[in-house]
Amino acid sequence: MTSPIRGLTPEVVRLLTLDTEPWLSCDDCFALMDRYVEAVLRDPRATTPAGMRAHLDGCPACAEEVESLLQLVAEDGAGA
């Protein structure tokens, strides 16, 4: 028995067609993540390292990690 074919949602199409230049791997993203989170917490308008925004827009795992780290550091800073 086969399952029905699901159509591509607009969100999936958007993710598949994102401009990923300059390209940044997950390893590269994780290496820059601490510095990125600290910069965002200091100034939400801070510029991101090259490729970071494109990578986070297209990589749910890294985006989730950044959000978790932002929350953790913000909570830690609030308790200091």
mmCIF file of the N, C-alpha and C atoms, coordinates in Angstrom:
data_MODEL
# 
_entry.id   MODEL 
# 
loop_
_atom_site.group_PDB 
_atom_site.id 
_atom_site.type_symbol 
_atom_site.label_atom_id 
_atom_site.label_alt_id 
_atom_site.label_comp_id 
_atom_site.label_asym_id 
_atom_site.label_entity_id 
_atom_site.label_seq_id 
_atom_site.pdbx_PDB_ins_code 
_atom_site.Cartn_x 
_atom_site.Cartn_y 
_atom_site.Cartn_z 
_atom_site.occupancy 
_atom_site.B_iso_or_equiv 
_atom_site.pdbx_formal_charge 
_atom_site.auth_seq_id 
_atom_site.auth_comp_id 
_atom_site.auth_asym_id 
_atom_site.auth_atom_id 
_atom_site.pdbx_PDB_model_num 
ATOM 1   N N  . MET A 1 1  ? 0.845  -1.172 0.000  1.00 0.00 ? 1  MET A N  1 
ATOM 2   C CA . MET A 1 1  ? 0.000  0.000  0.000  1.00 0.00 ? 1  MET A CA 1 
ATOM 3   C C  . MET A 1 1  ? 0.893  1.240  0.000  1.00 0.00 ? 1  MET A C  1 
ATOM 4   N N  . THR A 1 2  ? 0.562  2.204  -0.792 1.00 0.00 ? 2  THR A N  1 
ATOM 5   C CA . THR A 1 2  ? 1.354  3.432  -0.856 1.00 0.00 ? 2  THR A CA 1 
ATOM 6   C C  . THR A 1 2  ? 0.595  4.575  -0.216 1.00 0.00 ? 2  THR A C  1 
ATOM 7   N N  . SER A 1 3  ? 1.363  5.488  0.325  1.00 0.00 ? 3  SER A N  1 
ATOM 8   C CA . SER A 1 3  ? 0.742  6.657  0.937  1.00 0.00 ? 3  SER A CA 1 
ATOM 9   C C  . SER A 1 3  ? 0.509  7.718  -0.130 1.00 0.00 ? 3  SER A C  1 
ATOM 10  N N  . PRO A 1 4  ? -0.460 8.590  0.112  1.00 0.00 ? 4  PRO A N  1 
ATOM 11  C CA . PRO A 1 4  ? -0.708 9.651  -0.873 1.00 0.00 ? 4  PRO A CA 1 
ATOM 12  C C  . PRO A 1 4  ? 0.491  10.592 -0.967 1.00 0.00 ? 4  PRO A C  1 
ATOM 13  N N  . ILE A 1 5  ? 0.703  11.132 -2.138 1.00 0.00 ? 5  ILE A N  1 
ATOM 14  C CA . ILE A 1 5  ? 1.803  12.071 -2.353 1.00 0.00 ? 5  ILE A CA 1 
ATOM 15  C C  . ILE A 1 5  ? 1.404  13.408 -1.752 1.00 0.00 ? 5  ILE A C  1 
ATOM 16  N N  . ARG A 1 6  ? 2.278  13.915 -0.912 1.00 0.00 ? 6  ARG A N  1 
ATOM 17  C CA . ARG A 1 6  ? 2.024  15.217 -0.304 1.00 0.00 ? 6  ARG A CA 1 
ATOM 18  C C  . ARG A 1 6  ? 2.672  16.301 -1.146 1.00 0.00 ? 6  ARG A C  1 
ATOM 19  N N  . GLY A 1 7  ? 1.954  17.378 -1.329 1.00 0.00 ? 7  GLY A N  1 
ATOM 20  C CA . GLY A 1 7  ? 2.495  18.511 -2.076 1.00 0.00 ? 7  GLY A CA 1 
ATOM 21  C C  . GLY A 1 7  ? 3.488  19.288 -1.235 1.00 0.00 ? 7  GLY A C  1 
ATOM 22  N N  . LEU A 1 8  ? 4.320  20.020 -1.904 1.00 0.00 ? 8  LEU A N  1 
ATOM 23  C CA . LEU A 1 8  ? 5.268  20.877 -1.202 1.00 0.00 ? 8  LEU A CA 1 
ATOM 24  C C  . LEU A 1 8  ? 4.525  22.100 -0.679 1.00 0.00 ? 8  LEU A C  1 
ATOM 25  N N  . THR A 1 9  ? 4.715  22.368 0.593  1.00 0.00 ? 9  THR A N  1 
ATOM 26  C CA . THR A 1 9  ? 4.103  23.559 1.166  1.00 0.00 ? 9  THR A CA 1 
ATOM 27  C C  . THR A 1 9  ? 4.920  24.783 0.774  1.00 0.00 ? 9  THR A C  1 
ATOM 28  N N  . PRO A 1 10 ? 4.314  25.946 0.835  1.00 0.00 ? 10 PRO A N  1 
ATOM 29  C CA . PRO A 1 10 ? 5.090  27.159 0.525  1.00 0.00 ? 10 PRO A CA 1 
ATOM 30  C C  . PRO A 1 10 ? 6.335  27.304 1.404  1.00 0.00 ? 10 PRO A C  1 
ATOM 31  N N  . GLU A 1 11 ? 6.245  26.897 2.665  1.00 0.00 ? 11 GLU A N  1 
ATOM 32  C CA . GLU A 1 11 ? 7.412  26.996 3.561  1.00 0.00 ? 11 GLU A CA 1 
ATOM 33  C C  . GLU A 1 11 ? 8.537  26.064 3.108  1.00 0.00 ? 11 GLU A C  1 
ATOM 34  N N  . VAL A 1 12 ? 8.199  24.861 2.695  1.00 0.00 ? 12 VAL A N  1 
ATOM 35  C CA . VAL A 1 12 ? 9.214  23.923 2.216  1.00 0.00 ? 12 VAL A CA 1 
ATOM 36  C C  . VAL A 1 12 ? 9.860  24.468 0.945  1.00 0.00 ? 12 VAL A C  1 
ATOM 37  N N  . VAL A 1 13 ? 9.075  24.996 0.059  1.00 0.00 ? 13 VAL A N  1 
ATOM 38  C CA . VAL A 1 13 ? 9.618  25.585 -1.175 1.00 0.00 ? 13 VAL A CA 1 
ATOM 39  C C  . VAL A 1 13 ? 10.546 26.743 -0.831 1.00 0.00 ? 13 VAL A C  1 
ATOM 40  N N  . ARG A 1 14 ? 10.142 27.595 0.110  1.00 0.00 ? 14 ARG A N  1 
ATOM 41  C CA . ARG A 1 14 ? 10.986 28.721 0.516  1.00 0.00 ? 14 ARG A CA 1 
ATOM 42  C C  . ARG A 1 14 ? 12.328 28.232 1.051  1.00 0.00 ? 14 ARG A C  1 
ATOM 43  N N  . LEU A 1 15 ? 12.292 27.210 1.905  1.00 0.00 ? 15 LEU A N  1 
ATOM 44  C CA . LEU A 1 15 ? 13.533 26.681 2.477  1.00 0.00 ? 15 LEU A CA 1 
ATOM 45  C C  . LEU A 1 15 ? 14.419 26.041 1.415  1.00 0.00 ? 15 LEU A C  1 
ATOM 46  N N  . LEU A 1 16 ? 13.813 25.377 0.453  1.00 0.00 ? 16 LEU A N  1 
ATOM 47  C CA . LEU A 1 16 ? 14.586 24.722 -0.600 1.00 0.00 ? 16 LEU A CA 1 
ATOM 48  C C  . LEU A 1 16 ? 15.213 25.712 -1.577 1.00 0.00 ? 16 LEU A C  1 
ATOM 49  N N  . THR A 1 17 ? 14.664 26.916 -1.635 1.00 0.00 ? 17 THR A N  1 
ATOM 50  C CA . THR A 1 17 ? 15.171 27.887 -2.611 1.00 0.00 ? 17 THR A CA 1 
ATOM 51  C C  . THR A 1 17 ? 15.881 29.075 -1.972 1.00 0.00 ? 17 THR A C  1 
ATOM 52  N N  . LEU A 1 18 ? 16.244 28.957 -0.709 1.00 0.00 ? 18 LEU A N  1 
ATOM 53  C CA . LEU A 1 18 ? 16.961 30.038 -0.039 1.00 0.00 ? 18 LEU A CA 1 
ATOM 54  C C  . LEU A 1 18 ? 18.315 30.291 -0.684 1.00 0.00 ? 18 LEU A C  1 
ATOM 55  N N  . ASP A 1 19 ? 18.700 31.543 -0.707 1.00 0.00 ? 19 ASP A N  1 
ATOM 56  C CA . ASP A 1 19 ? 20.044 31.903 -1.149 1.00 0.00 ? 19 ASP A CA 1 
ATOM 57  C C  . ASP A 1 19 ? 20.988 31.592 0.009  1.00 0.00 ? 19 ASP A C  1 
ATOM 58  N N  . THR A 1 20 ? 21.907 30.687 -0.182 1.00 0.00 ? 20 THR A N  1 
ATOM 59  C CA . THR A 1 20 ? 22.799 30.258 0.897  1.00 0.00 ? 20 THR A CA 1 
ATOM 60  C C  . THR A 1 20 ? 24.226 30.782 0.728  1.00 0.00 ? 20 THR A C  1 
ATOM 61  N N  . GLU A 1 21 ? 24.386 31.824 -0.032 1.00 0.00 ? 21 GLU A N  1 
ATOM 62  C CA . GLU A 1 21 ? 25.712 32.409 -0.216 1.00 0.00 ? 21 GLU A CA 1 
ATOM 63  C C  . GLU A 1 21 ? 25.926 33.545 0.768  1.00 0.00 ? 21 GLU A C  1 
ATOM 64  N N  . PRO A 1 22 ? 27.054 33.674 1.377  1.00 0.00 ? 22 PRO A N  1 
ATOM 65  C CA . PRO A 1 22 ? 28.140 32.701 1.383  1.00 0.00 ? 22 PRO A CA 1 
ATOM 66  C C  . PRO A 1 22 ? 27.752 31.485 2.218  1.00 0.00 ? 22 PRO A C  1 
ATOM 67  N N  . TRP A 1 23 ? 28.182 30.339 1.758  1.00 0.00 ? 23 TRP A N  1 
ATOM 68  C CA . TRP A 1 23 ? 27.809 29.082 2.376  1.00 0.00 ? 23 TRP A CA 1 
ATOM 69  C C  . TRP A 1 23 ? 28.522 28.906 3.708  1.00 0.00 ? 23 TRP A C  1 
ATOM 70  N N  . LEU A 1 24 ? 27.788 28.391 4.691  1.00 0.00 ? 24 LEU A N  1 
ATOM 71  C CA . LEU A 1 24 ? 28.317 28.149 6.026  1.00 0.00 ? 24 LEU A CA 1 
ATOM 72  C C  . LEU A 1 24 ? 27.832 26.773 6.453  1.00 0.00 ? 24 LEU A C  1 
ATOM 73  N N  . SER A 1 25 ? 28.726 25.901 6.858  1.00 0.00 ? 25 SER A N  1 
ATOM 74  C CA . SER A 1 25 ? 28.331 24.563 7.301  1.00 0.00 ? 25 SER A CA 1 
ATOM 75  C C  . SER A 1 25 ? 27.819 24.625 8.735  1.00 0.00 ? 25 SER A C  1 
ATOM 76  N N  . CYS A 1 26 ? 27.188 23.554 9.183  1.00 0.00 ? 26 CYS A N  1 
ATOM 77  C CA . CYS A 1 26 ? 26.737 23.486 10.579 1.00 0.00 ? 26 CYS A CA 1 
ATOM 78  C C  . CYS A 1 26 ? 27.933 23.580 11.523 1.00 0.00 ? 26 CYS A C  1 
ATOM 79  N N  . ASP A 1 27 ? 29.037 22.943 11.190 1.00 0.00 ? 27 ASP A N  1 
ATOM 80  C CA . ASP A 1 27 ? 30.242 23.035 12.021 1.00 0.00 ? 27 ASP A CA 1 
ATOM 81  C C  . ASP A 1 27 ? 30.729 24.474 12.116 1.00 0.00 ? 27 ASP A C  1 
ATOM 82  N N  . ASP A 1 28 ? 30.740 25.178 10.981 1.00 0.00 ? 28 ASP A N  1 
ATOM 83  C CA . ASP A 1 28 ? 31.141 26.585 10.975 1.00 0.00 ? 28 ASP A CA 1 
ATOM 84  C C  . ASP A 1 28 ? 30.177 27.413 11.822 1.00 0.00 ? 28 ASP A C  1 
ATOM 85  N N  . CYS A 1 29 ? 28.893 27.129 11.691 1.00 0.00 ? 29 CYS A N  1 
ATOM 86  C CA . CYS A 1 29 ? 27.874 27.851 12.441 1.00 0.00 ? 29 CYS A CA 1 
ATOM 87  C C  . CYS A 1 29 ? 28.069 27.641 13.946 1.00 0.00 ? 29 CYS A C  1 
ATOM 88  N N  . PHE A 1 30 ? 28.286 26.405 14.358 1.00 0.00 ? 30 PHE A N  1 
ATOM 89  C CA . PHE A 1 30 ? 28.498 26.133 15.775 1.00 0.00 ? 30 PHE A CA 1 
ATOM 90  C C  . PHE A 1 30 ? 29.756 26.818 16.299 1.00 0.00 ? 30 PHE A C  1 
ATOM 91  N N  . ALA A 1 31 ? 30.784 26.925 15.461 1.00 0.00 ? 31 ALA A N  1 
ATOM 92  C CA . ALA A 1 31 ? 32.022 27.587 15.884 1.00 0.00 ? 31 ALA A CA 1 
ATOM 93  C C  . ALA A 1 31 ? 31.805 29.086 16.120 1.00 0.00 ? 31 ALA A C  1 
ATOM 94  N N  . LEU A 1 32 ? 30.850 29.684 15.398 1.00 0.00 ? 32 LEU A N  1 
ATOM 95  C CA . LEU A 1 32 ? 30.582 31.115 15.515 1.00 0.00 ? 32 LEU A CA 1 
ATOM 96  C C  . LEU A 1 32 ? 29.436 31.439 16.471 1.00 0.00 ? 32 LEU A C  1 
ATOM 97  N N  . MET A 1 33 ? 28.730 30.420 16.928 1.00 0.00 ? 33 MET A N  1 
ATOM 98  C CA . MET A 1 33 ? 27.484 30.619 17.661 1.00 0.00 ? 33 MET A CA 1 
ATOM 99  C C  . MET A 1 33 ? 27.636 31.423 18.951 1.00 0.00 ? 33 MET A C  1 
ATOM 100 N N  . ASP A 1 34 ? 28.628 31.122 19.771 1.00 0.00 ? 34 ASP A N  1 
ATOM 101 C CA . ASP A 1 34 ? 28.805 31.850 21.038 1.00 0.00 ? 34 ASP A CA 1 
ATOM 102 C C  . ASP A 1 34 ? 28.996 33.337 20.791 1.00 0.00 ? 34 ASP A C  1 
ATOM 103 N N  . ARG A 1 35 ? 29.882 33.651 19.858 1.00 0.00 ? 35 ARG A N  1 
ATOM 104 C CA . ARG A 1 35 ? 30.170 35.053 19.542 1.00 0.00 ? 35 ARG A CA 1 
ATOM 105 C C  . ARG A 1 35 ? 28.924 35.748 18.980 1.00 0.00 ? 35 ARG A C  1 
ATOM 106 N N  . TYR A 1 36 ? 28.187 35.026 18.139 1.00 0.00 ? 36 TYR A N  1 
ATOM 107 C CA . TYR A 1 36 ? 26.958 35.565 17.549 1.00 0.00 ? 36 TYR A CA 1 
ATOM 108 C C  . TYR A 1 36 ? 25.924 35.869 18.630 1.00 0.00 ? 36 TYR A C  1 
ATOM 109 N N  . VAL A 1 37 ? 25.697 34.928 19.541 1.00 0.00 ? 37 VAL A N  1 
ATOM 110 C CA . VAL A 1 37 ? 24.700 35.103 20.607 1.00 0.00 ? 37 VAL A CA 1 
ATOM 111 C C  . VAL A 1 37 ? 25.086 36.275 21.507 1.00 0.00 ? 37 VAL A C  1 
ATOM 112 N N  . GLU A 1 38 ? 26.343 36.372 21.878 1.00 0.00 ? 38 GLU A N  1 
ATOM 113 C CA . GLU A 1 38 ? 26.785 37.491 22.714 1.00 0.00 ? 38 GLU A CA 1 
ATOM 114 C C  . GLU A 1 38 ? 26.569 38.825 22.006 1.00 0.00 ? 38 GLU A C  1 
ATOM 115 N N  . ALA A 1 39 ? 26.853 38.881 20.720 1.00 0.00 ? 39 ALA A N  1 
ATOM 116 C CA . ALA A 1 39 ? 26.667 40.120 19.955 1.00 0.00 ? 39 ALA A CA 1 
ATOM 117 C C  . ALA A 1 39 ? 25.188 40.488 19.871 1.00 0.00 ? 39 ALA A C  1 
ATOM 118 N N  . VAL A 1 40 ? 24.324 39.504 19.644 1.00 0.00 ? 40 VAL A N  1 
ATOM 119 C CA . VAL A 1 40 ? 22.886 39.765 19.542 1.00 0.00 ? 40 VAL A CA 1 
ATOM 120 C C  . VAL A 1 40 ? 22.329 40.240 20.873 1.00 0.00 ? 40 VAL A C  1 
ATOM 121 N N  . LEU A 1 41 ? 22.803 39.671 21.978 1.00 0.00 ? 41 LEU A N  1 
ATOM 122 C CA . LEU A 1 41 ? 22.315 40.092 23.284 1.00 0.00 ? 41 LEU A CA 1 
ATOM 123 C C  . LEU A 1 41 ? 22.780 41.510 23.628 1.00 0.00 ? 41 LEU A C  1 
ATOM 124 N N  . ARG A 1 42 ? 23.967 41.886 23.163 1.00 0.00 ? 42 ARG A N  1 
ATOM 125 C CA . ARG A 1 42 ? 24.451 43.259 23.378 1.00 0.00 ? 42 ARG A CA 1 
ATOM 126 C C  . ARG A 1 42 ? 23.678 44.248 22.516 1.00 0.00 ? 42 ARG A C  1 
ATOM 127 N N  . ASP A 1 43 ? 23.448 43.866 21.258 1.00 0.00 ? 43 ASP A N  1 
ATOM 128 C CA . ASP A 1 43 ? 22.770 44.749 20.310 1.00 0.00 ? 43 ASP A CA 1 
ATOM 129 C C  . ASP A 1 43 ? 21.991 43.893 19.310 1.00 0.00 ? 43 ASP A C  1 
ATOM 130 N N  . PRO A 1 44 ? 20.658 43.841 19.433 1.00 0.00 ? 44 PRO A N  1 
ATOM 131 C CA . PRO A 1 44 ? 19.845 43.010 18.527 1.00 0.00 ? 44 PRO A CA 1 
ATOM 132 C C  . PRO A 1 44 ? 20.024 43.362 17.055 1.00 0.00 ? 44 PRO A C  1 
ATOM 133 N N  . ARG A 1 45 ? 20.547 44.540 16.767 1.00 0.00 ? 45 ARG A N  1 
ATOM 134 C CA . ARG A 1 45 ? 20.783 44.932 15.369 1.00 0.00 ? 45 ARG A CA 1 
ATOM 135 C C  . ARG A 1 45 ? 22.203 44.607 14.921 1.00 0.00 ? 45 ARG A C  1 
ATOM 136 N N  . ALA A 1 46 ? 22.942 43.872 15.723 1.00 0.00 ? 46 ALA A N  1 
ATOM 137 C CA . ALA A 1 46 ? 24.342 43.547 15.401 1.00 0.00 ? 46 ALA A CA 1 
ATOM 138 C C  . ALA A 1 46 ? 24.415 42.809 14.069 1.00 0.00 ? 46 ALA A C  1 
ATOM 139 N N  . THR A 1 47 ? 25.494 43.073 13.359 1.00 0.00 ? 47 THR A N  1 
ATOM 140 C CA . THR A 1 47 ? 25.692 42.370 12.097 1.00 0.00 ? 47 THR A CA 1 
ATOM 141 C C  . THR A 1 47 ? 26.110 40.936 12.392 1.00 0.00 ? 47 THR A C  1 
ATOM 142 N N  . THR A 1 48 ? 25.669 40.040 11.556 1.00 0.00 ? 48 THR A N  1 
ATOM 143 C CA . THR A 1 48 ? 25.981 38.630 11.751 1.00 0.00 ? 48 THR A CA 1 
ATOM 144 C C  . THR A 1 48 ? 27.206 38.256 10.932 1.00 0.00 ? 48 THR A C  1 
ATOM 145 N N  . PRO A 1 49 ? 27.955 37.233 11.382 1.00 0.00 ? 49 PRO A N  1 
ATOM 146 C CA . PRO A 1 49 ? 29.074 36.762 10.563 1.00 0.00 ? 49 PRO A CA 1 
ATOM 147 C C  . PRO A 1 49 ? 28.559 36.344 9.181  1.00 0.00 ? 49 PRO A C  1 
ATOM 148 N N  . ALA A 1 50 ? 29.404 36.458 8.196  1.00 0.00 ? 50 ALA A N  1 
ATOM 149 C CA . ALA A 1 50 ? 29.017 36.121 6.824  1.00 0.00 ? 50 ALA A CA 1 
ATOM 150 C C  . ALA A 1 50 ? 28.401 34.727 6.752  1.00 0.00 ? 50 ALA A C  1 
ATOM 151 N N  . GLY A 1 51 ? 27.224 34.648 6.192  1.00 0.00 ? 51 GLY A N  1 
ATOM 152 C CA . GLY A 1 51 ? 26.561 33.367 5.997  1.00 0.00 ? 51 GLY A CA 1 
ATOM 153 C C  . GLY A 1 51 ? 25.719 32.891 7.163  1.00 0.00 ? 51 GLY A C  1 
ATOM 154 N N  . MET A 1 52 ? 25.877 33.497 8.327  1.00 0.00 ? 52 MET A N  1 
ATOM 155 C CA . MET A 1 52 ? 25.182 33.019 9.525  1.00 0.00 ? 52 MET A CA 1 
ATOM 156 C C  . MET A 1 52 ? 23.667 33.137 9.370  1.00 0.00 ? 52 MET A C  1 
ATOM 157 N N  . ARG A 1 53 ? 23.174 34.299 8.933  1.00 0.00 ? 53 ARG A N  1 
ATOM 158 C CA . ARG A 1 53 ? 21.720 34.501 8.813  1.00 0.00 ? 53 ARG A CA 1 
ATOM 159 C C  . ARG A 1 53 ? 21.135 33.530 7.807  1.00 0.00 ? 53 ARG A C  1 
ATOM 160 N N  . ALA A 1 54 ? 21.782 33.368 6.653  1.00 0.00 ? 54 ALA A N  1 
ATOM 161 C CA . ALA A 1 54 ? 21.283 32.438 5.635  1.00 0.00 ? 54 ALA A CA 1 
ATOM 162 C C  . ALA A 1 54 ? 21.262 31.017 6.179  1.00 0.00 ? 54 ALA A C  1 
ATOM 163 N N  . HIS A 1 55 ? 22.301 30.634 6.900  1.00 0.00 ? 55 HIS A N  1 
ATOM 164 C CA . HIS A 1 55 ? 22.355 29.287 7.454  1.00 0.00 ? 55 HIS A CA 1 
ATOM 165 C C  . HIS A 1 55 ? 21.248 29.087 8.476  1.00 0.00 ? 55 HIS A C  1 
ATOM 166 N N  . LEU A 1 56 ? 21.057 30.039 9.376  1.00 0.00 ? 56 LEU A N  1 
ATOM 167 C CA . LEU A 1 56 ? 20.024 29.908 10.409 1.00 0.00 ? 56 LEU A CA 1 
ATOM 168 C C  . LEU A 1 56 ? 18.626 29.898 9.798  1.00 0.00 ? 56 LEU A C  1 
ATOM 169 N N  . ASP A 1 57 ? 18.426 30.643 8.707  1.00 0.00 ? 57 ASP A N  1 
ATOM 170 C CA . ASP A 1 57 ? 17.127 30.645 8.035  1.00 0.00 ? 57 ASP A CA 1 
ATOM 171 C C  . ASP A 1 57 ? 16.810 29.289 7.416  1.00 0.00 ? 57 ASP A C  1 
ATOM 172 N N  . GLY A 1 58 ? 17.849 28.561 6.999  1.00 0.00 ? 58 GLY A N  1 
ATOM 173 C CA . GLY A 1 58 ? 17.626 27.298 6.316  1.00 0.00 ? 58 GLY A CA 1 
ATOM 174 C C  . GLY A 1 58 ? 17.921 26.055 7.121  1.00 0.00 ? 58 GLY A C  1 
ATOM 175 N N  . CYS A 1 59 ? 18.431 26.204 8.344  1.00 0.00 ? 59 CYS A N  1 
ATOM 176 C CA . CYS A 1 59 ? 18.817 25.037 9.147  1.00 0.00 ? 59 CYS A CA 1 
ATOM 177 C C  . CYS A 1 59 ? 18.075 25.069 10.489 1.00 0.00 ? 59 CYS A C  1 
ATOM 178 N N  . PRO A 1 60 ? 16.975 24.333 10.600 1.00 0.00 ? 60 PRO A N  1 
ATOM 179 C CA . PRO A 1 60 ? 16.212 24.341 11.841 1.00 0.00 ? 60 PRO A CA 1 
ATOM 180 C C  . PRO A 1 60 ? 17.017 23.896 13.060 1.00 0.00 ? 60 PRO A C  1 
ATOM 181 N N  . ALA A 1 61 ? 17.937 22.973 12.901 1.00 0.00 ? 61 ALA A N  1 
ATOM 182 C CA . ALA A 1 61 ? 18.728 22.482 14.037 1.00 0.00 ? 61 ALA A CA 1 
ATOM 183 C C  . ALA A 1 61 ? 19.612 23.596 14.608 1.00 0.00 ? 61 ALA A C  1 
ATOM 184 N N  . CYS A 1 62 ? 20.307 24.304 13.749 1.00 0.00 ? 62 CYS A N  1 
ATOM 185 C CA . CYS A 1 62 ? 21.171 25.390 14.216 1.00 0.00 ? 62 CYS A CA 1 
ATOM 186 C C  . CYS A 1 62 ? 20.343 26.556 14.741 1.00 0.00 ? 62 CYS A C  1 
ATOM 187 N N  . ALA A 1 63 ? 19.233 26.866 14.072 1.00 0.00 ? 63 ALA A N  1 
ATOM 188 C CA . ALA A 1 63 ? 18.366 27.954 14.536 1.00 0.00 ? 63 ALA A CA 1 
ATOM 189 C C  . ALA A 1 63 ? 17.822 27.645 15.927 1.00 0.00 ? 63 ALA A C  1 
ATOM 190 N N  . GLU A 1 64 ? 17.442 26.403 16.168 1.00 0.00 ? 64 GLU A N  1 
ATOM 191 C CA . GLU A 1 64 ? 16.949 26.008 17.480 1.00 0.00 ? 64 GLU A CA 1 
ATOM 192 C C  . GLU A 1 64 ? 18.049 26.120 18.530 1.00 0.00 ? 64 GLU A C  1 
ATOM 193 N N  . GLU A 1 65 ? 19.254 25.742 18.161 1.00 0.00 ? 65 GLU A N  1 
ATOM 194 C CA . GLU A 1 65 ? 20.387 25.831 19.078 1.00 0.00 ? 65 GLU A CA 1 
ATOM 195 C C  . GLU A 1 65 ? 20.676 27.290 19.447 1.00 0.00 ? 65 GLU A C  1 
ATOM 196 N N  . VAL A 1 66 ? 20.619 28.182 18.467 1.00 0.00 ? 66 VAL A N  1 
ATOM 197 C CA . VAL A 1 66 ? 20.834 29.604 18.730 1.00 0.00 ? 66 VAL A CA 1 
ATOM 198 C C  . VAL A 1 66 ? 19.748 30.134 19.661 1.00 0.00 ? 66 VAL A C  1 
ATOM 199 N N  . GLU A 1 67 ? 18.495 29.788 19.395 1.00 0.00 ? 67 GLU A N  1 
ATOM 200 C CA . GLU A 1 67 ? 17.396 30.252 20.250 1.00 0.00 ? 67 GLU A CA 1 
ATOM 201 C C  . GLU A 1 67 ? 17.565 29.745 21.677 1.00 0.00 ? 67 GLU A C  1 
ATOM 202 N N  . SER A 1 68 ? 17.934 28.479 21.834 1.00 0.00 ? 68 SER A N  1 
ATOM 203 C CA . SER A 1 68 ? 18.152 27.918 23.174 1.00 0.00 ? 68 SER A CA 1 
ATOM 204 C C  . SER A 1 68 ? 19.290 28.634 23.885 1.00 0.00 ? 68 SER A C  1 
ATOM 205 N N  . LEU A 1 69 ? 20.372 28.883 23.160 1.00 0.00 ? 69 LEU A N  1 
ATOM 206 C CA . LEU A 1 69 ? 21.522 29.559 23.745 1.00 0.00 ? 69 LEU A CA 1 
ATOM 207 C C  . LEU A 1 69 ? 21.179 31.010 24.108 1.00 0.00 ? 69 LEU A C  1 
ATOM 208 N N  . LEU A 1 70 ? 20.419 31.683 23.249 1.00 0.00 ? 70 LEU A N  1 
ATOM 209 C CA . LEU A 1 70 ? 19.984 33.047 23.549 1.00 0.00 ? 70 LEU A CA 1 
ATOM 210 C C  . LEU A 1 70 ? 19.173 33.082 24.840 1.00 0.00 ? 70 LEU A C  1 
ATOM 211 N N  . GLN A 1 71 ? 18.243 32.149 24.991 1.00 0.00 ? 71 GLN A N  1 
ATOM 212 C CA . GLN A 1 71 ? 17.417 32.090 26.196 1.00 0.00 ? 71 GLN A CA 1 
ATOM 213 C C  . GLN A 1 71 ? 18.267 31.786 27.425 1.00 0.00 ? 71 GLN A C  1 
ATOM 214 N N  . LEU A 1 72 ? 19.165 30.827 27.298 1.00 0.00 ? 72 LEU A N  1 
ATOM 215 C CA . LEU A 1 72 ? 20.007 30.425 28.422 1.00 0.00 ? 72 LEU A CA 1 
ATOM 216 C C  . LEU A 1 72 ? 20.886 31.578 28.894 1.00 0.00 ? 72 LEU A C  1 
ATOM 217 N N  . VAL A 1 73 ? 21.548 32.240 27.966 1.00 0.00 ? 73 VAL A N  1 
ATOM 218 C CA . VAL A 1 73 ? 22.443 33.334 28.322 1.00 0.00 ? 73 VAL A CA 1 
ATOM 219 C C  . VAL A 1 73 ? 21.653 34.527 28.850 1.00 0.00 ? 73 VAL A C  1 
ATOM 220 N N  . ALA A 1 74 ? 20.498 34.812 28.246 1.00 0.00 ? 74 ALA A N  1 
ATOM 221 C CA . ALA A 1 74 ? 19.667 35.925 28.722 1.00 0.00 ? 74 ALA A CA 1 
ATOM 222 C C  . ALA A 1 74 ? 19.179 35.664 30.145 1.00 0.00 ? 74 ALA A C  1 
ATOM 223 N N  . GLU A 1 75 ? 18.746 34.432 30.428 1.00 0.00 ? 75 GLU A N  1 
ATOM 224 C CA . GLU A 1 75 ? 18.287 34.084 31.768 1.00 0.00 ? 75 GLU A CA 1 
ATOM 225 C C  . GLU A 1 75 ? 19.441 34.149 32.762 1.00 0.00 ? 75 GLU A C  1 
ATOM 226 N N  . ASP A 1 76 ? 20.611 33.671 32.364 1.00 0.00 ? 76 ASP A N  1 
ATOM 227 C CA . ASP A 1 76 ? 21.785 33.704 33.214 1.00 0.00 ? 76 ASP A CA 1 
ATOM 228 C C  . ASP A 1 76 ? 22.181 35.144 33.526 1.00 0.00 ? 76 ASP A C  1 
ATOM 229 N N  . GLY A 1 77 ? 22.102 36.006 32.517 1.00 0.00 ? 77 GLY A N  1 
ATOM 230 C CA . GLY A 1 77 ? 22.444 37.404 32.703 1.00 0.00 ? 77 GLY A CA 1 
ATOM 231 C C  . GLY A 1 77 ? 21.434 38.133 33.579 1.00 0.00 ? 77 GLY A C  1 
ATOM 232 N N  . ALA A 1 78 ? 20.188 37.727 33.512 1.00 0.00 ? 78 ALA A N  1 
ATOM 233 C CA . ALA A 1 78 ? 19.143 38.365 34.313 1.00 0.00 ? 78 ALA A CA 1 
ATOM 234 C C  . ALA A 1 78 ? 19.304 38.016 35.796 1.00 0.00 ? 78 ALA A C  1 
ATOM 235 N N  . GLY A 1 79 ? 19.876 36.837 36.061 1.00 0.00 ? 79 GLY A N  1 
ATOM 236 C CA . GLY A 1 79 ? 20.068 36.410 37.447 1.00 0.00 ? 79 GLY A CA 1 
ATOM 237 C C  . GLY A 1 79 ? 21.342 36.931 38.070 1.00 0.00 ? 79 GLY A C  1 
ATOM 238 N N  . ALA A 1 80 ? 22.197 37.547 37.255 1.00 0.00 ? 80 ALA A N  1 
ATOM 239 C CA . ALA A 1 80 ? 23.497 38.031 37.757 1.00 0.00 ? 80 ALA A CA 1 
ATOM 240 C C  . ALA A 1 80 ? 23.358 39.334 38.492 1.00 0.00 ? 80 ALA A C  1 
# 
